Amino acid sequence: MRRKITLAVLSAAFLAVAAPAWAQSVKGTVTKVDPAAGKVTLDHAAIPKLDMDAMTMAYAVKDPAMLKDLKAGDKVDFDVAETGGAYTVTKIQKAK
């Protein structure tokens, strides 16, 4: 019994920490995948942390392997970072 309670408390603590990070992800739709260039074009919602309006834009990806299972039309959740004026998708997954 004690183990179940401990597991429940740890699970709740993990979700409390992990949820806010993923809650900052951006919703979008893949319009094009270019594995050779390591880029994905996304039609996405506004990205407040980058002061970016909703738009369609091509992004470089941190790791080209992230593009493996993506195709035009896929709904995704993603995160993007700005480094030296360039935007890079650091995380992307199909929306559930």
N, C-alpha and C positions, 0 to 999 in steps of 0.2 A: 504494500500500500504506500509506504513511504517513498519507494522508488517511482511510482506513478506520479505522485505529487511533485517530486523533484523534477521529473521529466517535463511535466506540464509547466512548471515555473520556468525552467530553462527554455522551453519552446516559446513561451510568451515573451520572455526577455529577448530572445533572438529576433522575433518578429517585430518587436518594438524598436530595435536597432536597425534591422535590415529594411523594413518597410519604408521609412522616410527616404532612404537613398534611392530605391527603385521608384518611389512615388514622384521623383523629379525627372523620370524618364519622359521622353517625348513620343507622342503617338504619330504614326505616319503610314504612308503606303508606298511600297517600292514601285517605281515607274521604270527603272532600268538597272541592270546589274552588268558591270564591266569588270570581270575578274582579271583580265590581262592588265588593266590599268589600276586595279585595286580600288575601284570606286563603285559607289552605289548612288543612284539618284532617288531622292525621297520627296514626296509631296507631304509636308508635315505641318503640324500645328505650330503655334508660336513657341519660341524658346526663351522664356523670360530671363534666365540666367545669362544669356548672351545678348539680351535686348534685341532679339530677332523676331520679326513678324512671321506669320505663317507664309509658306512659299514652297516652291519646288526647286530643289538645288542638288547638285552632284557633290558628294563628299568622298574624300579619301577615307579608307578604313584602316584602323590600327593594325589589323591582321587580315590579309586577303582570305584566309581560311573561313572567316566569318561570313563570306559571301556564298559558301558552298551550297547551302540549302535554300537560298533565296531566289525568288523569281518575281517578275513584274506582276503586280496585283496583290502581293502578300501584304497583309496588315502587320505592322511591327511596332515594338516599343524599342527606343534606342536612346543612347546618351552620346553627346558630342562635346568635344573640348576644343578650345581655341588655344593655339600655340603659335606665337609669332605671326599672327594675322591669318593663319590657315586653320580651317576647321576639319577635325578628324573624328569620325565615329569610333568611339572607344568600346561600345557595347551595343549589340543589336540582337533581338530575338523576335520570333513570330509572336504576335499578340494572341492571347488566350481568349 
